[in-house]
Amino acid sequence: MSSRASATLAGLALAVLAAGCADPAADRVSLVSATQPPASPPPPTVLPPPPSHVMSSGPVRHPFPLATSLPDPMATGAPLPATGRPRFFVSARTPLVHYPGNSKTGVFTPVPPAVHNAETGAFVANIPLPPGIAGSWHLVAAARDNRTFAISGRTIPKNPEIRFFLMRLGEDGRPEKPVPVTQTDPDDLRVVYDLALSADGTRLAYATPLIGGGAKISVLDVATGRRRDWKTLTHSMVSGLSWAPDGRSLAYVLGGRAIALLDLARLGTDPDGAASRIVKNVTGTMPIQSVAHTPDRSALIYASGHTVERVPVAGGPAQVLARPEVPPGASLSLRFSVDGTGEHLLYVHKWRAYRVDLADGTVTSVPISVDERPGEGGSPRAAW
């Protein structure tokens, strides 16, 4: 794949988000439970990345049948214990791309994800790129213990696909060797909107577009690689995935305009989509990017624009938790990570990390230090 194509892939999610913000959110979204794949599925097809007009309402053509091999998508193990105030966060960047001279062919430079001190933003260690991963790791998700993370990377340039890895930090913040997550069911992963790691570290959820329109939510067992998929044909963008602490449901954002909850215990026996319901519709013009469960799973934390709010899972009035000052040039909404205690929220703008105390709404910020190509490229993603 050319490096210009890599740059196009890196920008696709933002393009789709802008389009998805036009989607009106209904009172209920119908997610279609996965059906059994045909006895003789078609051979895998290498497809180009989906175009920016994926909001087409035409029939969906996906290179693989929806996966059904994971019989129980819930993550019911004991949650990894929260370790108190977070000590570290992990940042991830897309590759740096430049076009030398008048060349139309871009040259991209992978940059590794990094571990940082949560109090100061100081660089602790790089997370090395595993063999076969040529692109930067641009997605990162955290479990509740501030030590276990899921990250994604792009494979070698020829017919590249996205792969997932688990990684643990030692007590000094130094990363152990990343462990690849085997995917038993074939999946043509070119664009991933978001990913989330369950509280017990046994399940990985991720969201992808469907060729021709719509989006898909997948739950992957990290031990066996078995997967379950569900799709929505009414929205082109699913993001902001968040596992409930008990592993029985997933919260997510539809097209930047609504927060929904997916009951994993009811999936597979519920072809009418009643397992999914809208918790909160957005009013006004500010979109939503992220959502997170509170530790007692009774409420969801989200940001409408730059106002951080909390809404009961059962629905009802929202409570304002914080109104962080908007940095110059900031995006319309916050992409954030909430730590395992539910007390601290982290978001990044350019090369500063902003920490919000959800008890009193105070905000502090620190510069983000990296070992390779500091200050280059867009804002990294971060999780703790």
Stockholm file with secondary structure:
# STOCKHOLM 1.0

chainA/1-384         MSSRASATLAGLALAVLAAGCADPAADRVSLVSATQPPASPPPPTVLPPPPSHVMSSGPVRHPFPLATSLPDPMATGAPLPATGRPRFFVSARTPLVHYPGNSKTGVFTPVPPAVHNAETGAFVANIPLPPGIAGSWHLVAAARDNRTFAISGRTIPKNPEIRFFLMRLGEDGRPEKPVPVTQTDPDDLRVVYDLALSADGTRLAYATPLIGGGAKISVLDVATGRRRDWKTLTHSMVSGLSWAPDGRSLAYVLGGRAIALLDLARLGTDPDGAASRIVKNVTGTMPIQSVAHTPDRSALIYASGHTVERVPVAGGPAQVLARPEVPPGASLSLRFSVDGTGEHLLYVHKWRAYRVDLADGTVTSVPISVDERPGEGGSPRAAW
#=GR chainA/1-384 SS CCHHHHHHHHHHHHHHHHHHTTCCCCSSCCCEECCCCCSSCCCCCCCCCCCTTTTCCSCCCCSSCCCBCCSCCCCCSCCCCCCSSCCEEEEECCCEEECCTTCSSCEEECCCCEEEETTTCCEEEECCCCTTBCSCCCEEEECTTSSEEEEEEEBCSSSCCEEEEEEEBCTTSCBCCCEECCCCSCCCCSCCCEEEECTTSSEEEEEEECTTSCEEEEEEETTTCCEEEEEESSCSCEEEEEECTTSSEEEEEETTTEEEEEETTTTTSCTTCTTEEEEEECCSSCCCCCEEECTTSSEEEEEETTEEEEEETTCCCCEEEECCCCCTTCCSSCCEEECTTSSEEEEEETTEEEEEETTTCCEEEEECCCSSSTTCSSCCEEEC
#=GC SS_cons         CCHHHHHHHHHHHHHHHHHHTTCCCCSSCCCEECCCCCSSCCCCCCCCCCCTTTTCCSCCCCSSCCCBCCSCCCCCSCCCCCCSSCCEEEEECCCEEECCTTCSSCEEECCCCEEEETTTCCEEEECCCCTTBCSCCCEEEECTTSSEEEEEEEBCSSSCCEEEEEEEBCTTSCBCCCEECCCCSCCCCSCCCEEEECTTSSEEEEEEECTTSCEEEEEEETTTCCEEEEEESSCSCEEEEEECTTSSEEEEEETTTEEEEEETTTTTSCTTCTTEEEEEECCSSCCCCCEEECTTSSEEEEEETTEEEEEETTCCCCEEEECCCCCTTCCSSCCEEECTTSSEEEEEETTEEEEEETTTCCEEEEECCCSSSTTCSSCCEEEC
//
